[in-house]
Amino acid sequence: MKIYRNFIRAIAVLTTISSITACSNFLDEEDESNFTTDTYFTTAAHAESAVNGIYEPLVPITNSGFGGGTWMMLEFATGLANTSLGQATNIYLVKDLINNSDNGYGNSFWTEYYTGISRANLAIEKIPEINMDETDRQNYLATAKFFRAYYYFGLVRMFGNIPIITNSVDLGSEQLYPEQSSPEAVYDLIVSDLTDAENSDLPWRDGSGRVSMGAVKTLLADVYLTMAGYPLQKTENYALAAAKAKQVMDSDEFALFDTYDELHDPATKNTGEYIFMTQFAAGIQSGNWQPGILPYNLGISAYSAQTGGIFSTNAFVDSYELGDKRTEEKQFYFTSYSLEADRNSSVNLGAPYIFKHFDIEANEGSAQSDLNWCIYRYADVLLMYAEALNEAESGPTTEAYNAINEIRDRAELDELEGLSQDAFRDAVRIERIHELSFENKTWFDMARWRKAYNPETNALEDFVGHNFSYLPNKSLTERELLFPIPTSEMQNNPNLVQNTGY
């Protein structure tokens, strides 16, 4: 725990190395207290500091308050989320299919992820020059390449044709106004970075929350699975995705939690089911999404801000199979809770709010959340494996059934058997939607499948032409397969072309 908290503290207080620029010949004097990118990278400690800085852009994505939260963009784009936060314009732009390039959520994703890429580029550039232990050097470089791949993976799926920047940039750089690259070129870089990261001595699991081999291979499995779908449709990658997921499974380092309570217990962070998470620690850098998932000013929490930012539509929770444990009260969702002023009294919340992200101790006492935000967990790997194997083997195998049935067994549902390839495909896709709900997975899945989920019929429909249950007179179009490039980027870089329809 001490190592974990030191890691969080290092991220929370780090100076942004990537923003340092040289001021040459200032009064013709040298000030040794002013570091530059040329003079800073001289010791192993500098390498560690640089790599720690690449984690930091994960944190602002989960910020949630009366403006909603950046992470919510990907949930409202599914049509399965609702809100009672009237003033959060960015939510309604996405939720009501009237999105535009002024959306602050898209701008935050773009800015934070490119900040992470900038820091990764600098680390990849400078760490090879440092005199240090070779194994540590390779592991730091593997971490930097993991993050560069992760951030590009998010950007290419959200925005499509995006600039590829692989070198540090200053005001004299040729890449100051980069042109966009095709998604295929971006994916080539992502795969190259992750393949390099595999050739390191990273441990399969890291209890402090740092990048591990499990995280590298899980991300690569996700990348291959996405490349097999739209827009690339490289279907040969289904086999590669299944193979990478199987390596994670065969490591025996990860296993499903026995209960859903463990998904939001701070004591389980970086253990068991969890493969990679954004790190938080109460009192140092607290988990910052609690206000956004609390019902609007019903007085159930120690947090002063209770915004009603996001909750599930009733139709979505009702779409789970009868008897699914995930829909029992205070499993994945909750509809009532005790009052902060009197824990012996409770209030009906009026809608199904998200319990899998709910920090009980913080809400009932400290208002300082010690929860981590999950990016990858083992359930995701099992479902990736089942989906990919069904496609690679032209139908479900025993291993594919075993993987999905692990998920269903925990949910206390009947195991699947005897399905055709098409029926299994639909079953595993719907299982992903139900199991990974509100974890920033479903919209990405919808985009690569070109399918959207209709909770009222429990069926997948063509993405283009799909109607959200609360918006029956307006359909999804091809433009909603991507988000708009932010206005500020379009204004600052004349080489960018906006996505169609925005």
C-alpha positions as CSV (number, residue, x, y, z in Angstrom):
1,M,0.0,0.0,0.0
2,K,2.9,2.4,0.8
3,I,4.3,1.8,-2.7
4,Y,0.9,2.4,-4.3
5,R,0.4,5.7,-2.4
6,N,3.9,6.9,-3.3
7,F,3.1,6.2,-6.9
8,I,-0.2,8.2,-6.7
9,R,1.6,11.0,-4.9
10,A,4.3,11.1,-7.6
11,I,1.6,11.5,-10.3
12,A,-0.3,14.0,-8.3
13,V,2.6,16.4,-7.7
14,L,4.7,15.9,-10.8
15,T,5.9,18.8,-12.9
16,T,4.8,18.4,-16.6
17,I,8.2,17.6,-18.1
18,S,6.8,17.7,-21.7
19,S,5.9,21.4,-21.4
20,I,9.5,22.5,-20.5
21,T,11.1,24.6,-23.2
22,A,14.6,26.0,-23.4
23,C,15.3,29.7,-23.0
24,S,18.6,30.1,-24.6
25,N,21.1,32.9,-23.9
26,F,18.8,34.6,-21.5
27,L,21.0,37.4,-20.1
28,D,23.8,35.2,-21.4
29,E,23.7,33.3,-18.1
30,E,23.0,29.7,-17.2
31,D,20.6,28.9,-14.4
32,E,21.1,25.3,-13.3
33,S,17.7,25.4,-11.6
34,N,16.0,25.7,-15.0
35,F,15.8,22.3,-16.6
36,T,15.3,21.7,-20.3
37,T,14.5,18.6,-22.2
38,D,18.2,18.5,-23.1
39,T,19.5,18.7,-19.6
40,Y,16.9,17.0,-17.5
41,F,17.1,13.4,-18.7
42,T,20.3,12.3,-17.1
43,T,19.4,9.8,-14.3
44,A,17.1,6.8,-13.8
45,A,15.0,8.9,-11.5
46,H,14.4,11.3,-14.4
47,A,13.2,8.4,-16.5
48,E,10.8,7.2,-13.8
49,S,9.5,10.8,-13.3
50,A,8.9,11.1,-17.1
51,V,7.0,7.8,-17.3
52,N,4.9,8.7,-14.2
53,G,3.8,11.8,-16.0
54,I,2.3,9.7,-18.8
55,Y,-0.3,8.3,-16.4
56,E,-1.6,11.6,-15.4
57,P,-3.9,12.4,-18.4
58,L,-6.1,9.4,-17.4
59,V,-7.2,11.3,-14.3
60,P,-9.1,14.3,-15.8
61,I,-11.2,12.0,-18.0
62,T,-13.2,10.9,-14.9
63,N,-13.7,14.3,-13.4
64,S,-17.4,14.7,-12.7
65,G,-19.5,17.6,-11.4
66,F,-22.2,20.1,-12.4
67,G,-20.7,20.1,-15.9
68,G,-21.1,16.4,-16.2
69,G,-17.9,14.6,-17.0
70,T,-15.7,13.7,-20.0
71,W,-16.2,10.0,-19.6
72,M,-20.0,10.4,-19.9
73,M,-19.7,11.3,-23.6
74,L,-19.2,7.6,-24.5
75,E,-22.2,6.6,-22.4
76,F,-24.7,9.1,-23.7
77,A,-23.7,8.1,-27.2
78,T,-25.1,4.7,-26.6
79,G,-28.7,5.8,-25.9
80,L,-28.7,3.8,-22.7
81,A,-28.0,6.6,-20.3
82,N,-30.1,9.3,-18.8
83,T,-29.5,12.5,-16.8
84,S,-31.2,15.0,-14.5
85,L,-28.4,17.5,-14.9
86,G,-30.2,20.2,-16.9
87,Q,-27.3,22.6,-17.3
88,A,-24.7,20.2,-18.7
89,T,-24.9,21.3,-22.4
90,N,-22.3,18.7,-23.5
91,I,-24.5,15.9,-22.3
92,Y,-27.4,17.0,-24.3
93,L,-25.4,17.6,-27.5
94,V,-24.5,13.9,-27.5
95,K,-27.6,12.4,-25.9
96,D,-30.0,14.2,-28.3
97,L,-27.9,13.6,-31.4
98,I,-27.2,17.3,-32.0
99,N,-23.5,17.1,-31.3
100,N,-21.0,19.6,-32.7
101,S,-17.3,20.5,-32.5
102,D,-17.8,22.8,-29.5
103,N,-18.5,19.8,-27.2
104,G,-16.2,20.2,-24.3
105,Y,-16.1,16.4,-23.7
106,G,-14.6,15.7,-27.1
107,N,-12.1,18.5,-26.6
108,S,-11.0,17.1,-23.2
109,F,-10.5,13.6,-24.7
110,W,-8.4,15.1,-27.6
111,T,-6.4,17.4,-25.3
112,E,-5.7,14.9,-22.6
113,Y,-4.8,12.0,-24.9
114,Y,-2.5,14.1,-27.1
115,T,-0.9,15.3,-23.9
116,G,-0.3,11.7,-22.9
117,I,1.1,11.0,-26.4
118,S,3.4,14.0,-26.1
119,R,4.8,12.8,-22.8
120,A,5.2,9.3,-24.1
121,N,7.1,10.6,-27.2
122,L,9.5,12.5,-25.0
123,A,10.1,9.5,-22.8
124,I,10.7,7.2,-25.8
125,E,13.1,9.8,-27.3
126,K,15.1,10.6,-24.2
127,I,15.3,7.5,-22.0
128,P,17.6,5.6,-24.4
129,E,20.2,8.3,-23.8
130,I,20.2,7.8,-20.0
131,N,22.9,5.7,-18.3
132,M,20.8,3.3,-16.3
133,D,20.0,-0.3,-15.6
134,E,19.0,-1.9,-19.0
135,T,16.0,-3.9,-17.7
136,D,14.6,-0.8,-16.0
137,R,15.2,1.2,-19.3
138,Q,13.3,-1.4,-21.3
139,N,10.4,-1.5,-18.9
140,Y,10.1,2.3,-18.8
141,L,10.1,2.3,-22.6
142,A,7.5,-0.5,-22.7
143,T,5.3,1.6,-20.4
144,A,5.7,4.6,-22.6
145,K,4.8,2.7,-25.7
146,F,1.8,1.0,-24.0
147,F,0.5,4.5,-23.2
148,R,1.2,5.9,-26.7
149,A,-0.8,2.9,-28.1
150,Y,-3.6,3.3,-25.5
151,Y,-4.1,7.0,-26.2
152,Y,-3.9,6.6,-30.0
153,F,-6.4,3.7,-29.7
154,G,-8.9,5.9,-28.0
155,L,-8.4,8.8,-30.4
156,V,-8.6,6.8,-33.6
157,R,-11.8,5.2,-32.6
158,M,-13.4,8.4,-31.5
159,F,-12.2,10.8,-34.2
160,G,-11.1,8.6,-37.2
161,N,-8.5,10.3,-39.3
162,I,-6.1,11.8,-36.8
163,P,-2.6,13.2,-36.8
164,I,0.2,10.8,-36.0
165,I,3.0,12.5,-33.9
166,T,5.9,10.3,-32.8
167,N,8.5,12.9,-31.9
168,S,8.6,15.7,-29.3
169,V,7.3,18.9,-30.8
170,D,8.3,22.6,-30.2
171,L,7.6,25.8,-32.1
172,G,10.2,24.9,-34.7
173,S,9.0,21.4,-35.4
174,E,7.8,20.2,-38.8
175,Q,5.0,18.4,-37.0
176,L,3.6,21.6,-35.4
177,Y,0.7,21.5,-37.9
178,P,0.4,17.8,-38.6
179,E,-1.8,16.3,-41.3
180,Q,-4.2,13.5,-40.6
181,S,-3.4,9.9,-41.1
182,S,-5.7,7.0,-42.0
183,P,-7.0,4.8,-39.3
184,E,-5.0,1.9,-40.8
185,A,-1.7,3.9,-40.3
186,V,-2.6,4.7,-36.7
187,Y,-3.4,1.0,-36.0
188,D,0.0,0.0,-37.5
189,L,1.7,2.3,-35.0
190,I,-0.4,1.0,-32.1
191,V,0.4,-2.7,-32.9
192,S,4.1,-1.9,-33.4
193,D,4.2,-0.1,-30.0
194,L,2.4,-2.9,-28.2
195,T,4.5,-5.6,-29.8
196,D,7.6,-3.7,-28.6
197,A,6.1,-3.5,-25.2
198,E,5.6,-7.3,-25.1
199,N,9.4,-7.7,-25.5
200,S,10.1,-6.4,-22.0
201,D,10.3,-7.8,-18.5
202,L,7.2,-6.2,-17.2
203,P,5.5,-8.4,-14.6
204,W,2.2,-10.0,-15.5
205,R,0.6,-8.0,-12.6
206,D,1.7,-4.9,-10.7
207,G,0.1,-4.4,-7.3
208,S,1.0,-0.7,-7.4
209,G,-1.1,-0.1,-10.5
210,R,1.7,0.5,-12.9
211,V,1.5,-0.9,-16.5
212,S,1.9,-4.7,-16.5
213,M,2.3,-7.4,-19.1
214,G,-1.3,-8.3,-18.4
215,A,-2.3,-4.8,-19.4
216,V,-0.1,-4.8,-22.5
217,K,-1.6,-8.1,-23.9
218,T,-5.1,-7.2,-22.9
219,L,-4.9,-3.9,-24.8
220,L,-3.4,-5.7,-27.8
221,A,-6.2,-8.2,-27.8
222,D,-8.7,-5.3,-27.8
223,V,-6.8,-3.7,-30.7
224,Y,-6.8,-6.8,-32.8
225,L,-10.5,-7.4,-32.1
226,T,-11.3,-3.8,-33.1
227,M,-9.2,-4.1,-36.3
228,A,-11.2,-7.2,-37.2
229,G,-14.4,-5.1,-37.2
230,Y,-15.2,-1.8,-38.8
231,P,-13.8,0.3,-40.3
232,L,-10.8,-1.9,-41.2
233,Q,-12.5,-5.3,-41.3
234,K,-9.2,-7.2,-41.1
235,T,-11.0,-10.4,-40.1
236,E,-7.8,-12.4,-39.9
237,N,-7.2,-10.5,-36.7
238,Y,-10.0,-12.4,-34.9
239,A,-7.5,-15.2,-34.4
240,L,-4.8,-12.8,-33.2
241,A,-7.3,-11.3,-30.7
242,A,-8.3,-14.7,-29.4
243,A,-4.6,-15.7,-29.0
244,K,-3.7,-12.6,-27.0
245,A,-6.7,-12.9,-24.7
246,K,-5.8,-16.6,-24.2
247,Q,-2.3,-15.6,-23.1
248,V,-3.9,-13.4,-20.4
249,M,-6.2,-16.2,-19.3
250,D,-3.4,-18.8,-19.3
251,S,-1.2,-16.5,-17.1
252,D,-3.4,-17.5,-14.1
253,E,-2.8,-14.0,-12.7
254,F,-6.4,-12.9,-13.0
255,A,-9.8,-14.3,-12.1
256,L,-13.4,-13.0,-11.7
257,F,-14.3,-11.7,-8.3
258,D,-16.8,-13.9,-6.4
259,T,-19.1,-11.0,-5.8
260,Y,-20.1,-7.8,-7.5
261,D,-19.4,-5.9,-4.3
262,E,-15.7,-6.3,-4.9
263,L,-16.0,-4.3,-8.1
264,H,-16.4,-1.1,-6.0
265,D,-14.5,-2.0,-2.9
266,P,-11.3,0.1,-2.5
267,A,-9.6,-2.8,-0.9
268,T,-9.6,-4.8,-4.1
269,K,-7.9,-2.2,-6.3
270,N,-5.2,-3.7,-8.6
271,T,-6.1,-7.2,-7.5
272,G,-8.2,-10.2,-8.6
273,E,-10.3,-9.2,-11.7
274,Y,-8.6,-5.9,-12.3
275,I,-5.9,-5.7,-15.0
276,F,-5.4,-2.0,-15.4
277,M,-6.9,1.0,-13.6
278,T,-6.6,4.7,-13.3
279,Q,-5.1,5.1,-9.8
280,F,-6.7,7.2,-7.0
281,A,-6.1,7.5,-3.3
282,A,-8.3,9.2,-0.7
283,G,-6.6,12.3,0.7
284,I,-4.0,12.4,-2.1
285,Q,-5.8,12.2,-5.4
286,S,-9.3,11.1,-4.6
287,G,-11.6,9.3,-7.1
288,N,-13.5,12.2,-8.7
289,W,-16.6,10.8,-10.3
290,Q,-18.8,10.2,-7.3
291,P,-20.8,13.4,-7.5
292,G,-21.7,12.6,-11.1
293,I,-23.3,9.3,-10.3
294,L,-25.3,10.5,-7.3
295,P,-29.0,11.4,-7.7
296,Y,-29.7,15.1,-7.9
297,N,-29.7,16.7,-4.4
298,L,-31.6,13.8,-2.7
299,G,-29.3,14.0,0.3
300,I,-27.9,10.5,0.3
301,S,-24.3,11.4,0.4
302,A,-21.6,13.2,2.4
303,Y,-20.6,14.9,-0.9
304,S,-21.9,18.5,-1.1
305,A,-22.3,18.1,-4.9
306,Q,-24.8,15.5,-5.9
307,T,-25.5,16.2,-9.5
308,G,-27.6,13.5,-11.0
309,G,-25.2,13.5,-13.9
310,I,-25.7,10.0,-15.2
311,F,-27.9,7.0,-14.6
312,S,-29.3,4.1,-16.6
313,T,-32.5,4.3,-18.6
314,N,-35.2,2.1,-17.1
315,A,-35.4,0.3,-20.5
316,F,-31.8,-0.8,-20.3
317,V,-32.0,-2.3,-16.8
318,D,-35.2,-4.0,-17.7
319,S,-33.5,-5.6,-20.7
320,Y,-31.4,-8.0,-18.6
321,E,-32.6,-11.5,-18.4
322,L,-35.1,-12.5,-15.7
323,G,-33.2,-13.5,-12.6
324,D,-29.9,-11.8,-13.6
325,K,-28.1,-11.1,-10.3
326,R,-26.6,-7.9,-11.8
327,T,-30.0,-6.2,-11.7
328,E,-30.7,-7.0,-8.0
329,E,-30.7,-4.0,-5.8
330,K,-27.2,-2.7,-5.1
331,Q,-25.4,-5.0,-7.4
332,F,-24.8,-3.1,-10.7
333,Y,-27.6,-0.6,-10.0
334,F,-29.5,0.9,-7.1
335,T,-32.9,2.6,-6.8
336,S,-33.0,3.6,-3.2
337,Y,-30.5,4.6,-0.5
338,S,-30.3,5.8,3.1
339,L,-30.3,9.5,3.8
340,E,-27.1,11.3,4.9
341,A,-29.0,13.0,7.7
342,D,-30.5,9.7,9.0
343,R,-29.1,6.4,7.9
344,N,-32.1,4.6,9.2
345,S,-34.3,6.3,6.6
346,S,-34.1,5.8,2.9
347,V,-35.3,7.6,-0.2
348,N,-36.5,6.3,-3.6
349,L,-34.1,7.6,-6.2
350,G,-36.6,7.6,-9.0
351,A,-34.3,5.8,-11.5
352,P,-31.6,3.1,-11.6
353,Y,-28.3,4.7,-10.6
354,I,-24.9,3.1,-11.1
355,F,-23.8,1.1,-8.1
356,K,-20.7,-0.6,-9.6
357,H,-18.9,2.8,-9.4
358,F,-20.3,3.7,-6.0
359,D,-17.9,4.2,-3.0
360,I,-19.9,3.4,0.1
361,E,-17.4,4.6,2.6
362,A,-16.8,7.9,0.8
363,N,-20.5,8.6,0.4
364,E,-21.5,7.7,3.9
365,G,-18.6,9.4,5.6
366,S,-15.4,10.9,4.2
367,A,-16.4,12.4,0.8
368,Q,-12.9,11.3,-0.2
369,S,-13.1,8.3,-2.6
370,D,-10.3,5.7,-2.5
371,L,-11.8,3.8,-5.5
372,N,-9.8,3.3,-8.7
373,W,-11.4,3.7,-12.2
374,C,-11.3,0.5,-14.1
375,I,-10.0,0.5,-17.6
376,Y,-9.6,-3.3,-18.2
377,R,-10.9,-6.2,-16.1
378,Y,-10.8,-9.9,-16.6
379,A,-14.5,-10.1,-17.5
380,D,-13.7,-8.0,-20.6
381,V,-10.9,-10.5,-21.6
382,L,-13.2,-13.5,-21.3
383,L,-15.8,-11.8,-23.5
384,M,-13.2,-10.7,-26.0
385,Y,-11.9,-14.3,-26.2
386,A,-15.4,-15.7,-26.7
387,E,-16.3,-13.2,-29.4
388,A,-13.0,-13.6,-31.3
389,L,-12.9,-17.3,-31.1
390,N,-16.4,-17.6,-32.4
391,E,-15.4,-15.7,-35.5
392,A,-12.0,-17.3,-35.9
393,E,-13.4,-20.9,-35.7
394,S,-16.6,-20.2,-37.7
395,G,-18.7,-21.0,-34.7
396,P,-18.6,-21.4,-30.9
397,T,-16.1,-23.9,-29.5
398,T,-16.1,-25.4,-26.0
399,E,-13.5,-22.8,-25.0
400,A,-15.7,-20.0,-26.2
401,Y,-18.7,-21.3,-24.2
402,N,-16.6,-21.7,-21.1
403,A,-15.5,-18.1,-21.3
404,I,-18.9,-16.6,-21.7
405,N,-20.4,-19.0,-19.2
406,E,-18.0,-17.8,-16.5
407,I,-19.7,-14.4,-16.8
408,R,-23.1,-15.9,-16.8
409,D,-22.4,-18.3,-13.8
410,R,-21.6,-15.3,-11.6
411,A,-24.8,-13.6,-12.8
412,E,-26.7,-16.8,-11.8
413,L,-27.9,-17.3,-15.3
414,D,-28.3,-20.5,-17.3
415,E,-25.2,-21.5,-19.3
416,L,-25.3,-21.1,-23.1
417,E,-25.1,-24.2,-25.3
418,G,-26.0,-25.4,-28.8
419,L,-26.0,-22.0,-30.5
420,S,-25.2,-21.3,-34.2
421,Q,-22.3,-18.9,-35.0
422,D,-24.8,-16.1,-35.6
423,A,-26.8,-16.7,-32.4
424,F,-23.6,-17.0,-30.3
425,R,-22.3,-13.7,-31.9
426,D,-25.4,-11.9,-30.8
427,A,-25.3,-13.5,-27.3
428,V,-21.8,-12.6,-26.6
429,R,-22.3,-9.0,-27.8
430,I,-25.4,-8.5,-25.6
431,E,-23.4,-10.1,-22.7
432,R,-20.7,-7.5,-23.2
433,I,-23.3,-4.7,-23.2
434,H,-24.8,-6.0,-19.9
435,E,-21.6,-6.9,-18.1
436,L,-19.5,-3.9,-19.1
437,S,-22.2,-1.3,-18.8
438,F,-21.1,2.2,-18.0
439,E,-17.4,1.3,-18.3
440,N,-16.8,3.2,-21.5
441,K,-17.0,0.0,-23.6
442,T,-20.4,-0.1,-25.3
443,W,-20.1,2.8,-27.7
444,F,-16.8,1.5,-29.0
445,D,-18.4,-1.9,-29.5
446,M,-21.3,-0.4,-31.3
447,A,-19.0,1.5,-33.7
448,R,-16.9,-1.6,-34.5
449,W,-20.0,-3.8,-34.9
450,R,-22.0,-1.2,-36.8
451,K,-24.7,-2.4,-34.5
452,A,-26.7,-0.6,-31.8
453,Y,-28.6,-2.3,-28.9
454,N,-32.4,-2.0,-28.6
455,P,-33.1,-2.6,-24.9
456,E,-36.9,-2.9,-25.6
457,T,-36.5,-5.8,-27.9
458,N,-33.2,-7.1,-26.4
459,A,-31.8,-7.2,-30.0
460,L,-29.0,-5.7,-32.0
461,E,-30.0,-3.4,-34.9
462,D,-28.1,-1.7,-37.7
463,F,-26.3,1.3,-36.2
464,V,-27.5,3.6,-39.0
465,G,-31.2,4.1,-38.6
466,H,-31.3,3.0,-35.0
467,N,-33.6,5.0,-32.7
468,F,-32.8,5.6,-29.0
469,S,-35.7,4.6,-26.8
470,Y,-36.2,8.2,-25.6
471,L,-35.7,9.7,-29.0
472,P,-38.1,7.8,-31.4
473,N,-38.3,10.4,-34.1
474,K,-34.5,10.8,-34.7
475,S,-32.2,8.1,-36.0
476,L,-28.5,7.5,-35.8
477,T,-26.6,8.3,-39.0
478,E,-23.1,7.6,-40.2
479,R,-21.9,10.8,-38.6
480,E,-22.5,9.3,-35.2
481,L,-19.9,6.7,-35.9
482,L,-17.3,9.3,-35.0
483,F,-17.1,12.4,-32.8
484,P,-16.3,15.9,-34.2
485,I,-12.7,17.2,-34.1
486,P,-12.8,20.0,-31.5
487,T,-13.3,23.5,-32.8
488,S,-10.1,24.8,-31.2
489,E,-8.0,22.1,-33.1
490,M,-9.7,23.0,-36.4
491,Q,-8.9,26.7,-35.8
492,N,-5.3,26.1,-34.8
493,N,-4.3,23.6,-37.4
494,P,-5.2,24.5,-41.0
495,N,-4.3,20.9,-42.2
496,L,-7.2,19.3,-40.4
497,V,-10.4,18.2,-42.2
498,Q,-13.5,17.9,-40.1
499,N,-15.4,14.6,-39.9
500,T,-18.4,14.3,-42.2
501,G,-21.6,15.8,-40.9
502,Y,-20.1,18.2,-38.4
